[in-house]
Amino acid sequence: MAIALFLWGLVKLWAHTIFVLPFENPDMLWLLVPVWLGWFFAEFFQEKKGTSLGNAISNAVIVLWGSIDCSRQTVNLIAEHAITGFWNISLRFLIIALVFAYGVFIVVMGWKGRKIIKRIGRIREVTYVFAVFAPVFYNATPLNWQHLIAAVLFFPIFYFAIELIDKYTPNPRALREDENEESSSSASTSSNLSSTSSFDNPFSQQPAQQQSQYPQQSNQQRLYSQYNRPQNQNVYNRYRRP
């Protein structure tokens, strides 16, 4: 019973942090409204069936800028003595450093062409990080272990809920047009490669040339053997000059 009450408290804390606190503290909306709008259009018009390396790097820019804004807000709260305590301040800056490192990691891995960022750099992960931690950095809710546990525990629910929405909602027309263009371009590229390999590769014609040479060589050998027969040799000797 105690575990059920604890989990129910985490559910209420998580839902209140994401859906209620931003409207109770309008200053957060300057950060969260662009994040949520960017998530909506990117999720359903670009990343509905996955993301690309370029989109993941673009999402990392949101992470970097958001972490800078959170650090600015934390410094202002420290100057106003709104937050105190060494461990409280240190934990806040530690989370900011981790978020910033997360953005840098996506940029570096995308620069190297590592496909891992297609999984960890989607817009839904970026949105979730700021939806959960922005109220903390704007001092709308205290930073405690319950908040951290709820953020980690309910992330799979947030992730797979959006996955189900993507699966059962129809694809927008813009996404279908992009898929048709990609399929047509890939088909034309493959046809060009096949035609180039068949006409420009000299090794592809080598077996036919070798087959055409073998009958010619056999005919030459046949004529040479016929000319060197004894009767033909006698005729040659008869008409040869003394």
Stockholm file with secondary structure:
# STOCKHOLM 1.0

chainA/1-242         MAIALFLWGLVKLWAHTIFVLPFENPDMLWLLVPVWLGWFFAEFFQEKKGTSLGNAISNAVIVLWGSIDCSRQTVNLIAEHAITGFWNISLRFLIIALVFAYGVFIVVMGWKGRKIIKRIGRIREVTYVFAVFAPVFYNATPLNWQHLIAAVLFFPIFYFAIELIDKYTPNPRALREDENEESSSSASTSSNLSSTSSFDNPFSQQPAQQQSQYPQQSNQQRLYSQYNRPQNQNVYNRYRRP
#=GR chainA/1-242 SS CHHHHHHHHHHHHHHHHHHTHHHHSGGGHHHHHHHHHHHHHHHHHTSTTCCCHHHHHHHHHHHHHHHHHHHHHHHHHHHTTSSCCHHHHHHHHHHHHHHHHHHHHHHHHHHTTCTTHHHHSCHHHHHHHHHHHHHHHTTSSCCCHHHHHHHHHTHHHHHHHHHHHHHHSCCCHHHHHHHHHHHHHHHHHHHHHHHHHHHHCGGGGHHHHHHHHHHHHHHHHHHHHHHTSHHHHHHHHHSSCC
#=GC SS_cons         CHHHHHHHHHHHHHHHHHHTHHHHSGGGHHHHHHHHHHHHHHHHHTSTTCCCHHHHHHHHHHHHHHHHHHHHHHHHHHHTTSSCCHHHHHHHHHHHHHHHHHHHHHHHHHHTTCTTHHHHSCHHHHHHHHHHHHHHHTTSSCCCHHHHHHHHHTHHHHHHHHHHHHHHSCCCHHHHHHHHHHHHHHHHHHHHHHHHHHHHCGGGGHHHHHHHHHHHHHHHHHHHHHHTSHHHHHHHHHSSCC
//
